[in-house]
Amino acid sequence: MARDTSTLKLMALDGDDLTAISAACQDATVKPSDMTWLAGERQLVLTMHRFAWELPSARRRWFPSYERHLAALRFTRVSRVERRNFPNDGKGVLVLLAITLEEGHDEGVVVRLTFADDAAMRIHADDLEAQLTDLGAAWRARARPRHGVA
């Protein structure tokens, strides 16, 4: 059952801001079909199911309870988008691990989205401007994401 909780709204204009958005988006699930490149508007929008790391786990008897939120991540002033190792059919689900700002570019900025299974996206933009917004109610997550170390 969905329930209303406070919604998260963040904006990134520099690397520190982007680090906060990356932390909020860690372990979000994203379908390639829910990524929209609006070339005419120079925007890239990703709709995702974001794990709410910022909320403390609630206890129901002996078991913790966690939440996921439907969220939109929007990048503006985008000139080009590159993808690597995305599912060929477009129906797979990607798990977002990190969002970072790449260093050493002469013009504009490059934002890298790193996904599980060696998938990645590079977003070329004139300047860094990203917005993360929760959309609507939250729902209970089945479990807390776990990160195995090889």
PyRosetta script that sets phi, psi and omega in degrees:
from pyrosetta import init, pose_from_sequence

init()
pose = pose_from_sequence("MARDTSTLKLMALDGDDLTAISAACQDATVKPSDMTWLAGERQLVLTMHRFAWELPSARRRWFPSYERHLAALRFTRVSRVERRNFPNDGKGVLVLLAITLEEGHDEGVVVRLTFADDAAMRIHADDLEAQLTDLGAAWRARARPRHGVA")
pose.set_psi(1, 133.0)
pose.set_omega(1, 178.8)
pose.set_phi(2, -77.1)
pose.set_psi(2, 147.7)
pose.set_omega(2, 176.7)
pose.set_phi(3, -139.7)
pose.set_psi(3, 150.5)
pose.set_omega(3, -179.6)
pose.set_phi(4, -81.9)
pose.set_psi(4, 128.8)
pose.set_omega(4, 171.6)
pose.set_phi(5, -133.9)
pose.set_psi(5, 174.7)
pose.set_omega(5, 180.0)
pose.set_phi(6, -63.9)
pose.set_psi(6, 141.5)
pose.set_omega(6, -178.7)
pose.set_phi(7, -95.6)
pose.set_psi(7, 146.8)
pose.set_omega(7, -179.8)
pose.set_phi(8, -92.5)
pose.set_psi(8, 134.7)
pose.set_omega(8, 175.0)
pose.set_phi(9, -137.9)
pose.set_psi(9, 117.3)
pose.set_omega(9, -179.7)
pose.set_phi(10, -130.7)
pose.set_psi(10, 150.6)
pose.set_omega(10, 175.5)
pose.set_phi(11, -129.6)
pose.set_psi(11, 140.2)
pose.set_omega(11, 177.9)
pose.set_phi(12, -117.0)
pose.set_psi(12, 124.9)
pose.set_omega(12, 175.1)
pose.set_phi(13, -121.5)
pose.set_psi(13, -6.2)
pose.set_omega(13, 177.1)
pose.set_phi(14, -150.2)
pose.set_psi(14, 179.1)
pose.set_omega(14, -176.5)
pose.set_phi(15, -61.3)
pose.set_psi(15, -37.9)
pose.set_omega(15, 179.0)
pose.set_phi(16, -65.2)
pose.set_psi(16, -42.2)
pose.set_omega(16, 176.7)
pose.set_phi(17, -61.5)
pose.set_psi(17, -41.3)
pose.set_omega(17, -178.6)
pose.set_phi(18, -64.8)
pose.set_psi(18, -33.7)
pose.set_omega(18, 176.6)
pose.set_phi(19, -61.7)
pose.set_psi(19, -39.6)
pose.set_omega(19, 178.0)
pose.set_phi(20, -65.6)
pose.set_psi(20, -42.0)
pose.set_omega(20, 177.6)
pose.set_phi(21, -65.1)
pose.set_psi(21, -40.6)
pose.set_omega(21, 178.7)
pose.set_phi(22, -59.0)
pose.set_psi(22, -44.3)
pose.set_omega(22, 179.5)
pose.set_phi(23, -62.5)
pose.set_psi(23, -39.7)
pose.set_omega(23, 180.0)
pose.set_phi(24, -69.9)
pose.set_psi(24, -26.1)
pose.set_omega(24, -177.2)
pose.set_phi(25, -97.2)
pose.set_psi(25, -4.9)
pose.set_omega(25, -177.6)
pose.set_phi(26, -57.1)
pose.set_psi(26, 132.3)
pose.set_omega(26, 179.3)
pose.set_phi(27, 72.5)
pose.set_psi(27, 14.5)
pose.set_omega(27, 173.2)
pose.set_phi(28, -67.8)
pose.set_psi(28, 144.7)
pose.set_omega(28, 174.8)
pose.set_phi(29, -100.3)
pose.set_psi(29, 135.6)
pose.set_omega(29, -175.0)
pose.set_phi(30, -136.8)
pose.set_psi(30, 130.9)
pose.set_omega(30, 172.2)
pose.set_phi(31, -91.7)
pose.set_psi(31, 136.5)
pose.set_omega(31, 175.9)
pose.set_phi(32, -54.6)
pose.set_psi(32, -31.6)
pose.set_omega(32, 178.9)
pose.set_phi(33, -69.6)
pose.set_psi(33, -13.3)
pose.set_omega(33, 177.4)
pose.set_phi(34, -99.5)
pose.set_psi(34, 16.9)
pose.set_omega(34, 174.4)
pose.set_phi(35, -108.7)
pose.set_psi(35, 123.1)
pose.set_omega(35, -175.5)
pose.set_phi(36, -121.1)
pose.set_psi(36, 118.4)
pose.set_omega(36, 177.0)
pose.set_phi(37, -98.6)
pose.set_psi(37, 110.1)
pose.set_omega(37, 179.7)
pose.set_phi(38, -99.4)
pose.set_psi(38, 84.4)
pose.set_omega(38, -172.9)
pose.set_phi(39, -59.8)
pose.set_psi(39, -42.1)
pose.set_omega(39, -179.4)
pose.set_phi(40, -63.5)
pose.set_psi(40, -32.7)
pose.set_omega(40, 179.4)
pose.set_phi(41, -95.4)
pose.set_psi(41, -4.5)
pose.set_omega(41, -179.8)
pose.set_phi(42, 57.1)
pose.set_psi(42, 44.6)
pose.set_omega(42, 179.3)
pose.set_phi(43, -129.7)
pose.set_psi(43, 147.9)
pose.set_omega(43, 171.3)
pose.set_phi(44, -122.3)
pose.set_psi(44, 127.5)
pose.set_omega(44, -179.1)
pose.set_phi(45, -123.7)
pose.set_psi(45, 128.6)
pose.set_omega(45, 175.9)
pose.set_phi(46, -116.6)
pose.set_psi(46, 127.8)
pose.set_omega(46, 173.4)
pose.set_phi(47, -101.5)
pose.set_psi(47, 131.3)
pose.set_omega(47, -172.5)
pose.set_phi(48, -141.4)
pose.set_psi(48, 164.9)
pose.set_omega(48, 170.9)
pose.set_phi(49, -103.8)
pose.set_psi(49, 103.5)
pose.set_omega(49, -172.0)
pose.set_phi(50, -93.2)
pose.set_psi(50, 130.2)
pose.set_omega(50, 174.0)
pose.set_phi(51, -76.8)
pose.set_psi(51, 132.9)
pose.set_omega(51, -175.1)
pose.set_phi(52, -86.0)
pose.set_psi(52, 78.3)
pose.set_omega(52, 179.0)
pose.set_phi(53, -64.1)
pose.set_psi(53, -27.1)
pose.set_omega(53, -174.7)
pose.set_phi(54, -74.3)
pose.set_psi(54, -13.0)
pose.set_omega(54, -178.7)
pose.set_phi(55, -96.3)
pose.set_psi(55, 138.2)
pose.set_omega(55, 174.6)
pose.set_phi(56, -69.0)
pose.set_psi(56, 148.0)
pose.set_omega(56, 178.8)
pose.set_phi(57, -71.3)
pose.set_psi(57, 136.3)
pose.set_omega(57, 175.9)
pose.set_phi(58, -87.9)
pose.set_psi(58, 149.0)
pose.set_omega(58, 179.6)
pose.set_phi(59, -103.8)
pose.set_psi(59, 127.9)
pose.set_omega(59, 172.2)
pose.set_phi(60, -116.7)
pose.set_psi(60, 103.5)
pose.set_omega(60, -172.1)
pose.set_phi(61, 59.3)
pose.set_psi(61, -113.9)
pose.set_omega(61, -177.8)
pose.set_phi(62, -100.7)
pose.set_psi(62, -5.0)
pose.set_omega(62, -173.0)
pose.set_phi(63, -108.9)
pose.set_psi(63, 133.4)
pose.set_omega(63, 177.2)
pose.set_phi(64, -72.1)
pose.set_psi(64, 156.7)
pose.set_omega(64, 179.1)
pose.set_phi(65, -123.2)
pose.set_psi(65, 135.1)
pose.set_omega(65, -177.7)
pose.set_phi(66, -125.7)
pose.set_psi(66, 165.1)
pose.set_omega(66, -178.0)
pose.set_phi(67, -126.3)
pose.set_psi(67, 153.7)
pose.set_omega(67, 167.7)
pose.set_phi(68, -124.3)
pose.set_psi(68, 152.9)
pose.set_omega(68, 179.5)
pose.set_phi(69, -129.5)
pose.set_psi(69, 143.4)
pose.set_omega(69, 167.6)
pose.set_phi(70, -75.3)
pose.set_psi(70, 128.0)
pose.set_omega(70, -176.6)
pose.set_phi(71, -139.3)
pose.set_psi(71, 156.1)
pose.set_omega(71, 175.4)
pose.set_phi(72, -119.1)
pose.set_psi(72, 132.9)
pose.set_omega(72, 175.1)
pose.set_phi(73, -115.4)
pose.set_psi(73, 120.2)
pose.set_omega(73, -174.8)
pose.set_phi(74, -121.8)
pose.set_psi(74, 131.0)
pose.set_omega(74, 173.4)
pose.set_phi(75, -111.3)
pose.set_psi(75, 135.8)
pose.set_omega(75, -179.8)
pose.set_phi(76, -115.1)
pose.set_psi(76, 167.0)
pose.set_omega(76, -179.5)
pose.set_phi(77, 59.6)
pose.set_psi(77, 35.9)
pose.set_omega(77, -177.1)
pose.set_phi(78, -86.2)
pose.set_psi(78, 132.8)
pose.set_omega(78, 179.2)
pose.set_phi(79, -105.0)
pose.set_psi(79, -26.4)
pose.set_omega(79, -176.7)
pose.set_phi(80, -159.8)
pose.set_psi(80, 149.4)
pose.set_omega(80, 178.1)
pose.set_phi(81, -131.6)
pose.set_psi(81, 132.3)
pose.set_omega(81, 177.0)
pose.set_phi(82, -120.4)
pose.set_psi(82, 141.2)
pose.set_omega(82, 178.8)
pose.set_phi(83, -127.1)
pose.set_psi(83, 148.2)
pose.set_omega(83, 177.7)
pose.set_phi(84, -138.2)
pose.set_psi(84, 134.9)
pose.set_omega(84, 174.9)
pose.set_phi(85, 59.0)
pose.set_psi(85, 37.4)
pose.set_omega(85, 173.9)
pose.set_phi(86, -82.2)
pose.set_psi(86, 153.1)
pose.set_omega(86, 177.0)
pose.set_phi(87, -56.5)
pose.set_psi(87, 134.4)
pose.set_omega(87, -177.3)
pose.set_phi(88, -64.6)
pose.set_psi(88, -34.5)
pose.set_omega(88, -176.2)
pose.set_phi(89, -83.7)
pose.set_psi(89, -9.0)
pose.set_omega(89, -179.3)
pose.set_phi(90, 74.8)
pose.set_psi(90, 0.5)
pose.set_omega(90, -176.5)
pose.set_phi(91, -101.0)
pose.set_psi(91, -9.7)
pose.set_omega(91, -179.3)
pose.set_phi(92, -68.6)
pose.set_psi(92, 172.2)
pose.set_omega(92, 178.3)
pose.set_phi(93, -118.8)
pose.set_psi(93, 130.8)
pose.set_omega(93, 178.1)
pose.set_phi(94, -101.9)
pose.set_psi(94, 148.2)
pose.set_omega(94, 176.0)
pose.set_phi(95, -111.4)
pose.set_psi(95, 118.1)
pose.set_omega(95, -177.7)
pose.set_phi(96, -78.4)
pose.set_psi(96, 124.8)
pose.set_omega(96, -179.3)
pose.set_phi(97, -100.0)
pose.set_psi(97, -41.2)
pose.set_omega(97, -176.4)
pose.set_phi(98, -159.7)
pose.set_psi(98, 155.3)
pose.set_omega(98, 173.5)
pose.set_phi(99, -126.2)
pose.set_psi(99, 121.5)
pose.set_omega(99, -176.2)
pose.set_phi(100, -132.4)
pose.set_psi(100, 157.8)
pose.set_omega(100, 176.4)
pose.set_phi(101, -98.5)
pose.set_psi(101, 122.0)
pose.set_omega(101, 179.3)
pose.set_phi(102, -79.4)
pose.set_psi(102, 140.5)
pose.set_omega(102, -179.7)
pose.set_phi(103, -95.2)
pose.set_psi(103, 162.3)
pose.set_omega(103, 170.2)
pose.set_phi(104, 85.0)
pose.set_psi(104, 22.4)
pose.set_omega(104, 177.7)
pose.set_phi(105, -102.4)
pose.set_psi(105, 131.9)
pose.set_omega(105, -176.6)
pose.set_phi(106, -69.0)
pose.set_psi(106, -42.3)
pose.set_omega(106, -176.6)
pose.set_phi(107, -118.9)
pose.set_psi(107, 131.5)
pose.set_omega(107, 176.7)
pose.set_phi(108, 68.1)
pose.set_psi(108, -159.1)
pose.set_omega(108, -179.7)
pose.set_phi(109, -131.3)
pose.set_psi(109, 157.5)
pose.set_omega(109, 173.5)
pose.set_phi(110, -127.2)
pose.set_psi(110, 122.3)
pose.set_omega(110, 177.6)
pose.set_phi(111, -104.5)
pose.set_psi(111, 132.0)
pose.set_omega(111, -179.5)
pose.set_phi(112, -110.8)
pose.set_psi(112, 127.5)
pose.set_omega(112, 172.1)
pose.set_phi(113, -104.2)
pose.set_psi(113, 120.6)
pose.set_omega(113, -179.3)
pose.set_phi(114, -105.5)
pose.set_psi(114, 126.4)
pose.set_omega(114, -179.5)
pose.set_phi(115, -113.2)
pose.set_psi(115, 163.6)
pose.set_omega(115, 173.8)
pose.set_phi(116, -62.0)
pose.set_psi(116, 162.8)
pose.set_omega(116, 178.0)
pose.set_phi(117, 61.6)
pose.set_psi(117, 33.3)
pose.set_omega(117, 173.4)
pose.set_phi(118, 63.4)
pose.set_psi(118, 22.7)
pose.set_omega(118, 174.4)
pose.set_phi(119, -87.6)
pose.set_psi(119, 149.0)
pose.set_omega(119, -178.9)
pose.set_phi(120, -154.4)
pose.set_psi(120, 159.6)
pose.set_omega(120, 175.0)
pose.set_phi(121, -137.8)
pose.set_psi(121, 137.0)
pose.set_omega(121, 174.3)
pose.set_phi(122, -115.9)
pose.set_psi(122, 129.4)
pose.set_omega(122, -178.6)
pose.set_phi(123, -113.3)
pose.set_psi(123, 115.7)
pose.set_omega(123, 178.0)
pose.set_phi(124, -94.4)
pose.set_psi(124, 127.3)
pose.set_omega(124, -177.8)
pose.set_phi(125, -141.9)
pose.set_psi(125, 158.8)
pose.set_omega(125, 177.3)
pose.set_phi(126, -65.1)
pose.set_psi(126, -44.1)
pose.set_omega(126, 178.7)
pose.set_phi(127, -144.1)
pose.set_psi(127, 163.5)
pose.set_omega(127, 176.8)
pose.set_phi(128, -83.0)
pose.set_psi(128, 119.3)
pose.set_omega(128, 170.1)
pose.set_phi(129, -149.7)
pose.set_psi(129, 110.4)
pose.set_omega(129, -179.4)
pose.set_phi(130, -132.8)
pose.set_psi(130, 146.2)
pose.set_omega(130, 178.4)
pose.set_phi(131, -131.8)
pose.set_psi(131, 132.2)
pose.set_omega(131, 174.3)
pose.set_phi(132, -114.5)
pose.set_psi(132, 126.1)
pose.set_omega(132, -178.4)
pose.set_phi(133, -137.1)
pose.set_psi(133, 127.4)
pose.set_omega(133, 171.6)
pose.set_phi(134, -72.4)
pose.set_psi(134, 142.4)
pose.set_omega(134, -177.7)
pose.set_phi(135, -118.5)
pose.set_psi(135, 104.5)
pose.set_omega(135, 174.2)
pose.set_phi(136, 82.2)
pose.set_psi(136, -159.6)
pose.set_omega(136, -171.7)
pose.set_phi(137, -77.8)
pose.set_psi(137, 161.0)
pose.set_omega(137, 177.6)
pose.set_phi(138, -96.4)
pose.set_psi(138, 163.3)
pose.set_omega(138, 173.8)
pose.set_phi(139, -138.1)
pose.set_psi(139, 159.8)
pose.set_omega(139, -177.6)
pose.set_phi(140, -71.2)
pose.set_psi(140, 132.4)
pose.set_omega(140, 175.6)
pose.set_phi(141, -84.6)
pose.set_psi(141, 146.8)
pose.set_omega(141, -179.1)
pose.set_phi(142, -65.0)
pose.set_psi(142, -37.8)
pose.set_omega(142, -177.0)
pose.set_phi(143, -158.8)
pose.set_psi(143, 166.3)
pose.set_omega(143, 174.2)
pose.set_phi(144, -81.3)
pose.set_psi(144, 134.1)
pose.set_omega(144, 178.5)
pose.set_phi(145, -60.0)
pose.set_psi(145, 142.7)
pose.set_omega(145, 178.4)
pose.set_phi(146, -120.4)
pose.set_psi(146, 142.0)
pose.set_omega(146, -178.4)
pose.set_phi(147, -114.9)
pose.set_psi(147, 107.1)
pose.set_omega(147, 176.0)
pose.set_phi(148, -77.9)
pose.set_psi(148, 144.9)
pose.set_omega(148, 178.1)
pose.set_phi(149, -109.1)
pose.set_psi(149, 125.9)
pose.set_omega(149, -178.1)
pose.set_phi(150, -81.8)
pose.dump_pdb("model.pdb")
